[in-house]
Amino acid sequence: MLRTQIASWLTRSRRIRLPSRYVADTPQVYLTCSRFSSTSIDEQAIPQQARVVICGGGIAGLSAAYNLAKLGETDVVLLEQGRLTSGTTWHSPGMVSHFRKPALHALSTISARLYKTLEEETGLSTGYREVGCLLLAQTKDRMIDIKRIAAMAKTRNMNCSLMAPSEVHSIVPWVRTDDLEGAMFLPDDAVTDPTNTALSLAKGAKNRGVKILEGVQIQAVLSEDGKVSQVQTSLGDIQCDYFVNAAGQWGRDVGLMSRPTVNVPMHTNAHGYLITKPLPGMDLNHMTPYVRDFDSHILFREWSGGLLCCLIPPVSVPIFHEGIPENSEFLSLPEDPDLFNYVMEKFLHRIPSGEQMEVQQFFLGPECFTPDTKFFFGEAAEMRNYYLMTGISMVGVTMSGGLGQLLAELIVHGETLLGNWSVNPQRFSPQQNNKAYLRERVAEIEGMPFKIGYPFRQLLTARNLRCTTLHDQHVQARAVFEECMGVEIPQLYLGESASEAMVEDIQLGTFYKPVWFDQVKAEYLACREAVAVIDVSSVTTFELEGEMATSLLQTLCANDVDVPVGSVVHSGMLNEHGGYEVCCSVARLKEDRYFIVCPTIQQVKGFHWITRQLPKDGSVKLRDVSGQYTGLNVLGPKARDVLQKLTNTPLDTASFKPACYKELNFGFASGVRAMTVTDTDEDGMMLFIPNESARHVYATLMSAGSEYGIRPAGYHALRWLTVEQFYPNWGVDFDNEHTPLEIGHETAVKYDKKLEFIGQSALLRQQGEGVHHRLATFVMEDHKVDKDLWCWGSEPIYRNGQLAGMTTSSSFSPTLGSMLCLGWLNNTDPQTGQTQVVTHDYVTKAKYEIDIAGQMFPAKANLYPPK
């Protein structure tokens, strides 16, 4: 019946509207919004001034308004160009999933708590019900992925249970199980009505004094002295201190309307659902758990006695490339036969009785996505007090309640206890806001959350956006690339003997010993025993110059940078809490000129952090010179011997000491910036070569080093070396929430400088009180590298049988013959929940185990590089 009906349905061209899931007792969503609009929204002139202006009347914007008012900030105006929830909120399936990556888990918990109690406050039902969620696994690797999820869920005291295929029928008897490896049940997951939840938030905000205005279009967001100052609208201008871009799929357009332009890289896809009528005898009710069948790219939940099946194809259809249509409230799109045919087969395979069901509706609507599957939350780099809370796409309902609270805390208190770097808008480069790039990328993005979470999983679309000068040489050497901020970075080099099957295996990924192990081991050994060259051209480089440059850096940097010309200093630029905003190496070129090297991911963040501290008189200038130099990290015991062949300048350690800088000639190239720093504890130099000379220097270097066994090495080998030497990586092992004392970089902090640095009082306070959170290194014991699951990060760490932390990254050390991990340790009293000081003895005098997908492996902890 279903196949025949689908075939018939798809021969017609119809526009349809998704019905409310409570058809029996409520009007359609469209009418619900209209009724609320006419009776509950103040019809008045737009105010000339407000402290906060919010753009967007979906669940994200309404949560922001509600939470601001709840914290006492009621001078808030929310502007919606159409009617509330009319963008994408109204057609959300309304799942509220508690399990998220560690940084986001707290947000979903806050959302669930809010939705659960909101009706008591506003009198409007949200439809929130804890029905539970079932995750299905069709393959062994998927089951490993789910077991990794279960291990993390256990650390958060989440209710969850792993299940054999035969046990699934006890929860959803109508699901096919003969092809399953297993499943996991999360009983506290919930569903809610997104429209009614959003309208309940609107009522709660309005009751506290927030102004909510519909039918108002934003035309521009202006700034003064780098801060938000005014919002221009179709009904007049509003002077304001804060602006919140919660415009959903219009978020990018609003960013382009801002002055200066705010980059919000997003693109819209077509997102579909199949809705069935109830089937007599099928055990479906309002408390039926929803089901995620990741391997089939579908998820489904009970819907008015029938089923709603979300269609998440591996490759989606980007839409609105020429612009989002005007008057697109409650928009539904023409059916896509290919999409529905693809999902129909998956649906009927998983639910055999679905063949007997009747279709109530097909629905296709817009949904927006970012280039990396994560949403935007945080302050924009381009304008102070301009906050982004958009691009939340399929997790909008799950995340919006928590994000609204974080936003309110940031605006009202100036800070929040929860970190948000993983979703910070400054993680993208301006080049990634190109619409052609976005159209190609988002076709892959929608289905990514349904793929197995292999480590170092790379996106395949919209590649080669930013290629370094030596990219073609790396391609010829059969490099495998990873991407960061759109830059192509060599991971490893396969060599001539590697087969195409090996390339496919690398792209697929694994939780075990990776197929590239031997290649990376050879690169690692070249770094340790001979000489290797790592292309680090992707790193961020700035130049700071001016009469007051030194005093500015002394204020910005925790370390002392007032050093002799030609010195290199590693330092952090900290925030008021002592956390790392920028992690960098600073080379003093002249008395008033500095060269600053930062991680790739800090190009936007670092530039704007320093820019905001510059003197207003223009006496200090900052330039981003990242695209002007090719960076080569030449390292190993033979590195200086090879480099010496290219220059007449003495390069022995007596003439060119560690942590020093010189401008040299290499081969035909002049003006090469050489730093005796390798970030690995290996001898060698970091060269920054003007791009026009880079190919010559690289070719000459490789030729000169042939007798020493020189070879190119990628970032996997670099990671093995840095983890082994306990050099944590910003954005992976630590971020702006962590201080130098917590990551073991006390020696890079100088308290006796003439100028007090930002964050100094916080560090002195922490130094007196003791560190309650400490990054440590772990050596895996009784772990068979060739057979056992590997540690890849986000594995729970147990100390004397009690949960004590989580790993962040890992490597294999050929020198030690063991796997190594970096991870955070807490000292929490299990009885009171109070944190205590993490001492050296606390770290080193205990028994540790690391949970890898439910298997416990012993490990030895230390605060120094393992020997």
Protein Blocks (a to p, Z undefined) as FASTA:
>chain_A
ZZmmmmmmmmpccddddddfklmlpccfklmmmmmmmmmgccddddfbdfbdcedjbfkl
mmmmmmmmmnopabbcdddfbbghklmmmmpghiacfbdcfklmmmmmmmmmmmmmmmmm
nopaehiacebpadddfbfklmmmmmmmmmmmmmnopacddddfklmmmmmmmbcfklcg
bdcddfkbccddfklmmmmmmmmmmmnopacdehiacfbdcdeehiafbdcdfkbccddf
bdcdfehjmlmmmmmmpccdddddddddddddddddddehiacdfkbccdddfknopacd
deehiacdddddfbdcdehklopcehiehiacdddfklmmmmmmmmmmmmmmlmmpccfb
dcdddddddfkopacedddfkbghiacdehklmmmmmmmmmmmmmmmmmmmnopafbdck
lmgcklpcfklmpfklmmmmmmmmmmmmmpccdehiacfehghkbccfklmmmmmnopac
ddeehiacdfbdebjmlcfklmmmmmnopabdcfklmmmmmmmmmmmmmccdddfklpcc
dddedjklmmmmmmmpmbdcbbcehiacddddddfkopafbdcddddfblmbccddddfk
lmmmmmmmmmmmpcfklpaccddfklmpccdddedjklmmmmmmmpcbdcbfklmcghia
cdddehjbghiacdddehlopacddddddfklmmmmmmmmmmmmmmnopacddfklmmmm
mmmnopacehklpcfkbcfklnopmmmpcfkbfbdcehklmmmmmmmnopabdcddddde
hiafklmccdeejiacdeehiafbdcfbdcddfknopacdddddddddfknopacdddfk
lmmnccddddeehiacdddddfbdcZZ
